Every structure is written in structure tokens, then in C-alpha cells.
Amino acid sequence: MSEAAVGSVRQGVSDMPPWPQRIGFIAAVFGMFMAILDIQIVASSLNEIQSGLSASEDEISWVQTAYLIAEIVMIPLSGMLTRILSTRVAFTLSCAGFTLASLGCALTTSIEQLVILRAIQGFAGGAMIPITQAVSFSIFPRRVMGSVQAVIGMVVTMAPSVGPTVGGYITELMSWHWLFLANVVPGVLVCWAAWTFLDIDEADHAVARRLDVIGLVLIAVFLGSLEFVLEEGPGDDWFASDRILITTVVCVLAGVWFFTRTLRHDHPIVDLHAFANRNFALGAGLGFIIGIALYGLVYIMPLFFGYVRHYSSLQIGEVMFVTGLTMFCCAPVVGQLSNRLDLRVLLLAGLLLVGIGTMMNADLTVESGFWQFCLPQVIRGMGLILCIIPASRIALGTLPPAEVGNASGLFNVMRNLGGAVGLALLDTVRDIREDFHWNALIPAIDTGREVVVAEIAKYQAMLAGSVPDAYHAAVGMIAQRVSQQAMVMAFNDIFLWLGLIYLASVPLVFLLRKIEA
């Protein structure tokens, strides 16, 4: 080997972080996985938790809502925490708080205690997500960033996809308490590894002395009330509810005050100037759109299988596992491609695949099951991983290292807000379109039509002797079939429109500046 080649190899080896930092990064990825997984891990076990704690339907929904609100408030604050405390201390405290809150959730005896502890769990664990992403850009050279972002991409996409599956199996085999107890041992190990190996920067306590406390309160009120409105709005019929209306006013006022103060303050709680970078602004916007599919599809598919097919939580998890498996298999390949190809090409292909794969489920019937969702899930899974890895590199890869921590929090907030907005819109659209299709179909139930008379007679004969009024019971069964068809048609509309959103976002890719892969 020539001397030049040896020098090149030495240079390639020396620019990698030392092994202790790599171990610390791996620990951070595990912590990030736990924090994202816990958003959805309770989704398929809410009934068991509700019965175990004697909670009402309104109360049990807060097991997820409290976590999401607290997490989305913490995420943008992570950059400030790492500057004040250092990355090692901030991450370790975040993981320790998450682990202790998880233990508390498992030992709780009332729904009120569980909701409070879930909020603490989400707030503490929320910092692990952007810190991990910031660490990856801080310690690894650009030449291996494709592989590094592939690992993070797998976590970001797989965790919400497999959450309901994992939660269903844990609850089925043990009890719902183990949804939280399962975090304790890994959490302790991650805390130890992060404290021992994630020493990559120094604390700057002077930042705490110039902390914008008013800005801190404003961002908490703004994001917390926004998430509350998005989570609770569909169920409360939006502005027909006084509490939604009041919370919206509070959100708008806090938001206007926060943005005005932040843009003028010398030391803002969150630096919004990252949005002046075109690639970051567009990348964060695309992250918002990606969040709609990432969290929206995980939400809407269980609804279809639960309401239309009456699948159990385990059956739903088994169907949805296809997406997670696809992303797991594709992530290493996409990571390598992102080192060799123009990231914009990969992002373009990803948006097209997500759009096409989503629209492939726009012709569902009441009999649709695993095989009708299998190929579309494979295509969507490939598309999502093709979106997430390039989007994060495009958004954060052109920023100075000192700005990455703050920008990582903003990027993750945009993705989570996309998920929150998507869930709210999906619920609202489903209700509106279901009513629309019901009103369009119900006139067909004309007792003078031969086909209707024949169907009523068939059901009447089947029910004869088992119910007092077989005729009206038969008519009710016909109406139930119409309701089910209206529901399926509403789901078809959602998949169609969701797919069109992704196809419509493709032109944004052409506005991005090319960066070195």
C-alpha cells in the first residue's frame, strides 16, 4: 500500500469518535427508542388499563394525551438543557426521570396518579429524542452519516409502528403493569452508559443565569394548549366545546407573545433563526408532513381493523408489524444509498412511495384484511425510511455544529406536531365523511325495492322466534350493514386524501439545495 493510501486510511480512522463515545451514542439510541415506543405502547391496552383502574372513557384517553403534551413541550427545550448542563448530564437526567416515572406508572393505583406520572414520563423522556439526533451530528463524520441516520431512522419509524404490537403481547402474556416495568432495567443501563461514555461537551452554567423564564412559560403554554386542542378537539366537536374554544384562545395569545418575544430577545429560550436556513426550513416542513403519515397511519389502521373487522389487539399488531419489518430491512440499504446519491432524489422517491402506497388502500371493503394491507404497507415502509433519513440530513446537515442541538429539537417538534395535526384531521374527516356516506346510502333502504324486501325477509326468517319483533330487527340489521359500508367508504377517503398530500408535497423537494452526501 502506498504512503498516500496509508495516510488516507489513518485519516479515515482518526475522524471517527473514540469507542467510549460510540458506546454512549448506542445507549442514547436505546433511550430514544424507549421514549418513542412509549407513545404507542399503551394504544392496544387501554381497555385493560381502564378496567384495572376503574377509569371512564374520557379519563383513559389522557393516558396517551398527557404523555404527548408533556413530550412536545420538552423537545424544543432540550437544546437549552444541553448547553446549561452538558449533553451527558442532560441525557442522564432525562433517562433517569423517564425510568423512575415508568416505575411509578407500574405501581399506580388510580387513573389520576397514572395520568400525572405519564406526563412526567413524557416530559422527562422527551429530551432524549432530539439529544440523540444532535449527538449523531456532533460526533460522527459526514462520510458515515448515512449509516448513523439509518439507525436513528429505524428507531423513529419502527418504534411507533411496533408499539401497539409490543404492548398487545406484553399485556396478553403478563399484565398492563409490565408495559411500564419493562422500561426499568433498560433505563438503568442506559443511564449508566450515558453517564459513563457520553462525555462530549462541557456545561455552560452562564446560560442558566440569562434564562428567559417568561419565554419558557410561554412555550410550555403554547405547545401544551396546542397539543390539547388537537388531541381533544375531534371528540369535543371542536369549537362547539367551551373548553376547546377557551384553550384555543389561550394557545393563540401565548403563541403570538412567544414568537414576538423570541425573535426580539437576545438569549431566547429557543432560537428560531435556524428557519432562516432554507434547507432546515423546508426539511422541517417536510418533517411535519412525514409526521402525518408516521403517526396517522399507525392510528387509522387499528381503527379500521377494530371497528370494521373487529380484530383483537394482537391481530392488529400482527398486521401492522409488516411496516416495521420493512423499515428495519430497508434502513441499512437506504443509509448506504444516502452516502452515494443526491439526498433529494431519495426524498423524492420516498414521498412518491408513501403517497402511492397509501392510495393503494383507498379501495377497501368490509372483508379487507392482512393481504389487502401487506403490499401497500411494504411500499409505505420503504417510502417512510426513504423520507426520514434524507429529511433529517437535509435539515440538520448544513447547520453549524453549535446550532444542531437547538435545531434538532425544532425538527422533532415539527414532526410530532405533524402527527398531532394529522390525528386531529383524520378523526374529524372520518366523522364528516362517515356522515356524508351514511346520508348518501340510507335512501337506498327503501322497503319497496325488491332487493331490500328480499334481504329483510332473509333476516326476518333467521331471527324468527329469537326476538319479539323480527321485522324491525331485520331492518336494523340492514341499517347496520349500511353504517358499516359508510364507515369503510370514509376510511377509503382518508387513505386517498392522505396519499394525495404526499404526492402534492413532491414539488417542495425541488426547492432544496443540494448538500454533499
N, C-alpha and C positions, 0 to 999 in steps of 0.2 A: 504494500500500500504506500502511495506517495506521501511525502511530508504534508502536502496541502490537504490530502484526504484525511490524514490523521488529525490535523488541526481542525478540519471541518467537523469530524466526529466528536472531538473533545468539546468544541464549541456547542454542538447539539446536545451533549450530555450535560454540560455545565449550566445551560439555561433552564433546565428543569429544576423545580423546587426540591429541597432535600427531603428524604424519606419521612422524617417526622411530620413535616407539613403535609405531605401526601396522605399520611395516616389521619391527620387531623381533618383534611378535606373529606376523606371517606366517612369519617364519623359525622361530619356536618351533613353529608348527603343522607345518611340514615336518619338523622334528626329531622331533616326536611321532609323525608318520606313519611315519618310518623305524623308530622304536623298536617300534611295534606291529606293523608289517609283518614285522619280522624274527622275530617269534614263529612265524609260519606259513610264511614264505617257503621254509624248508627242507623243509616237510612232504612235498611231492611229489618231492623229490630225494634222499631219504635213501638209496635204493638205490644211486644214483650215487656219493654220498659214501662209503657203506660199501665199495663196490668200489674206489674210488680210494684209500682209506686202509687197506684190508685189515682192516676192523673186523668184529667179531661183531655179532649182532643185539642182544644186551644192551648192548654198548658204543655202538652207533649211536643208540639211543634217548636217550642222555644229551646228544646234540647239541641236542635241544629241552628236555629236563628241566633241564639246567644253566642255560640261559638263563632259564627260567621261575622257578626257585628264586631266582636272584640278583635278578631284576627285582622279584619280590614282596617281597623283603627291603628293597630300596632305596626303593620307592614311598612307604611311610609316613615315611621319613626325610627326604624332600625338603623338607618344611616347615621342619625344623630347619636344613637346609643353607642355605636361602634367608635365614633370619634371621641366620645366622652370616656368610655370605659375600656376601649380596645376591643378588637374582634373576639379575642379569646374569652374575656370576661363577659362581654355581652351575650355571646352564644351560649356559654356555660350557664349563665343565669336564666336565659330563655329556656334552655332544655330542662334545667332543674325545676323551674316553675311549672313547666308543662308536665313533668313527671309527677311532681307532688300533687298537682291538680287532678291528674289521672287517677292516682291512688284515692284521692278524696271522692271522685266520681264513683268509683267502685264501692266505696264504703257508705255512700249516702243513703238516707232512709226516707227522704221526701223529695218531691219534684222541685220544690223551691231551692233546696240545697243543691240539687243536681244542676239546675239552670245557672246558679251563681258560679258553681265550680266549672261548668262548661265555658262560661265567659272568661274565667281566669285561665283556663286551659288554652282557649283560643288566643287570648291576649298575650300570654307568655310564649306560646309556641309560634305565634305569627312572625316573630323576628327571625326565626331560624330559616325561613324561606328565602328572603332577599339576602341575608348574610351569606348563605351558602353560594348563591349565584355571584355575589360580589367577590367572595374568596376565589372562585374559579378564575375570574378575570384578573385578579390581583397577583396570583402566584404562578399561573401556568403561561408558557409562551404561546404565541398565536398559532404556531405550527401544529400544536396538538389540541387546539381549542375545539376542533370538530369532535374529537373523541370525548373530551370533557363535557361539552354541551350535550352530546348524545346521552351520557349518563344522567345529566340533570333533566333532559327531555323525557327520558324513560320514567323518571320519578314523577315529574309534573303531570304526565299524561296517564301513567299506569295507576298511580295512587287513587285518583277519583274513580277510575274505571273498575278497579278490583275491590274498592272499598265495600260496596254492598255485598259482593261475593264473600269476602273475608268475614265481614260482620255476620252474614247469614250462617256460615259454617260454625263460627265461634259460638253464636247463640244456640244453634241447634245441638252442638256437641256438649257444651258446658252450660253457660248462662250468660245473660247480658252483662253481668258484672265483669266478665273477662274481656269485654270489648275495651275496658279501661285498664284492667290489671295487666293485660298483655304489653302495655307501654312501660311498665315499671322497670323490669330488668334491662331491656334495651336502652331505656332512658338513662339509667345509672351508668351503663357502659359508655354511652355517647358523651355524657357529662365528663367522665374521667378522661376519655380520649381527647375531647376538645380542650380541656384544661391543660392536659399534658403536652399536646402536639400542635395546637392551633395558635402558636405564638408568632404572629406575622406582623404586628404593628404595636405602637405604643399609645397609651391613653393620653388624651389631651383634656385635662380637667378644667382648663380655662374655658372650654366650650360651655360647661355647665353654668359658669358664672354669668354668661351672657345669654342664657337660655330664654327664649321668648315664651314665657308662661302663657300669655294670652293667646298666642298662636297655637300652642299645644292644646289648650281648651277648645279653641275654635275648630281645629281639625278633627278633634275627637267628637265634638257635637255634630259637625258637618257630615263626616263619614258615617258615624253611628246612626244619625237620623235618616240619612240617605239609604243605608242598608235596611233599616227598619221599614221604611216606606216600600222599598222594593220587595221585601220579604212578606210583609203583611198586607200590602195593597190589594193583590188579587183576591184574597179571601175576604176582605172587608169591603169589596166593591168600590175600591179606590176612594174618590173624594165624596162619596156618599157617607163615609165614616168621618165623624168629627175628629177622632184621634189621628187619622191619616192626614186630614186637612191641616190640623194644628202642627203635626210633625213636619209636614212639607214646608209650611211657612218658616218654622224654626230652621230647617235644613237650608232653605234659600237664603235667609238672613245670615246664618253662620257661614255659608259658603261665600257669599259676596264679601263679607267682612274679612274672612280668611284670605281670599285671593288678593284683595286690596292691600291688606296688611303685609302679606308675604312678599309681594312684588316690590314693596317700598322699604321693607325692613333690612337693616344692614346684616343681621345674622338671623335669617328666617329659620323656623323650625323644620321646614322642608324647602329645599332650593328648587324652584320651578324653572330656573333658567336652562335646565337640561333640554327643555322643549324647544329652545332656540336652535338646537341641532336638528337638522331636517331628518336625518336617519333615525334619531331617537324618537322624534315626534311621530313620524309615520310608523316606526316599529312598534311604539306603544299603542298607537291606534289599531294596528293590525293585531296586537296582543289582545286588545279589547274584543275584537271580532272573533279571535280564536277562542277566547274565554266563553263566548256564547255557545259554541259547539262543544267545547271541552266539558262544561258543566251542564249545558242544556240537554245534550243527548243522553248523558248519564241520568238525567232527571226524567225525560219524556219517555224513554224506552220502558223503564219499570212501570210507569203509569199505564202504558198500553197493555203490557202483559198482565198487570194486576187487575185493571178494570175490564178489559175485553176478554183476555184468555184465562183470568183467574189463576195465574201461576203462583206458586209459593215463592218465598224469598230465595230459597236455594235454586229453584228452577230459573228464576230471573237472573240470578248471579251467574249461573252456568251459561246462559245465552250471552250475557254481556261480557263474559270473560274473553270472547273472541277478539274484541277491540284491544284489550290489554295485551293479549298474547301477540297480536300482530305488531303492536308498537314495540314490544320487547324484542321481537325478532328483527325488526327493521331499523331500530335505533343505531346499532353499530354500523350498519351499512350507510345510513344517512349521515352519520358522524364523519365517516371517511370521505363521502362524496362532498361534504361541506368544506373539506380541506382542499378539494381539487376543482370544484365547479363554482361558477358565479352563484353566490347565495340567493340572488334574486330569481334565478332560474328554478332553484329548489323550492323557494317560497311560492312562486307562480304555480308550479306543479302541485304543491300541497294544497293550495286554495282550490284549484280545479278538482282535485281528487275528493276533497271534503265536500265540495258542492255537488259533484256527480254522485258520490256515494250516499249522500243524504237524500237526494232526489230519487234515488233508486227505491227508497222505501215510501214513495208517495202513492203507491197503488196497493195498499194493504187491504186485507179482508178480515172478517171475523175468524178465519181459520189460519191466518198467518202465524208462523212460529219460528223455530230456530233456523230452518233453511232459508226462509224468506229474508232473514236478517243477516245470515252468515256472510255472503259475498259483499253486501253493502258495508258491513262492519269492517271487513278486511280492507276495503278501499278507503273507508274513512280513517281507519287506524294508520294506514300508510300516509294518508294526507295530513293527519294531525301531527305526526312526528316530523314530516317534511316542512310543516309550518313552524313548529315551536323552536326547533334548533336554529334555523336561519334567522327567525324573527328576533330571538334574544341576542344573537351575534351581531345582527344589523343594528339593533337598538343600542347596545352597550359597547360594541367593539370599536367605535370611533371616538369614544369619550376619554378624556384624560383619566389616569388611574385614581386621582383624588376625587373624581366625581362619580365613580362607578357605584360606590356604596349607596349614595343618595338616589341615583338614577335607577338602581336595581329595585329599590323599594317602590318607586313610582311605576316602574314597568309591571311589577307584580300586582300593584293596586289596580292598574288599568285592566289586567287580565281578570282579576277577581270581580271587579265592577262589571266587566263584560258578562261574566257568569251570572251575577246578581240581576242585571238588567234583562239578560236572556231568560232567566227563570220567571221573572215577573211578567214579561211579554208572552212567554209560552203559556202560562196559566191563563192570562187574560184572553189571548187569541183562542185558546181551546174552548173557553166558556162561550165566547161570542160565536165562533164557528159551529159549535155543537148546537146552540140555539137556532142558528140560521138553517142548518141542515134539518133539524127537527121540524121547524116550521115549513120547510120545503117538502118534506116527506110525509108528514102527517095527513095531508089531504088525500093521499093515496089509500088511506084506511077508510074506504067507502064501502059500507055494508051492502051496497047494491052491486058491487063488482063481483063477477063470478069467482075470480081467484081468491078474493078476500072471503067470500061466503064459504068456499071450499076449505080454506085454511082454518076458519073459525069452527067449521063442522068437524074437522080433524081433531082440533084441540078439545072441542066440546066432548067428543066421543072418548077421548083419552082421559078427561077429567071427570066423566060421568060417575056419580056415586062417591067420589072422593071429596068434592066440595059442594056446598049448598047451591050455589048459582054458577053452574058450569059455563053458561053462555058468557056472562060478564068476565069470568076468569079467563076464558079463551080470548076475549077481546083484549084483556090486559096483557096476555102473553104476546099477542100481535104487537101491541104498543111497545112492549119491552124489546122486541126484535127491532122495531123502528128506532128506538132510543140507542140501541147498540150500533146500528148502522150509522146513525148520525154521529156517534162518538168516533167510529172508525174514520169517517169522512173528515172529521175535524183533525184527527191525527195526520191524515194524508195531506191536508192543507198545511199543517205545521212543517212536515218534512219537506214539502215542496218549497215553501217560502224560506225556510232555513237554508236550503240548498241554494236558492237564488241569491241570498245575502252574500254567500261566499263567492259565487260567480261574479256578482256585482262589485266585489272588493278587489278583483284582479287588477284593474287599471291602476290602483294605488302602488303596485309593485314597480311600475314604470317611472314613478316619481322618486324612487330611492336612488341614492348614489352608490356606485359600485365600491365595495371595500375588498381589501385583499383577503382571499380565502385562506 
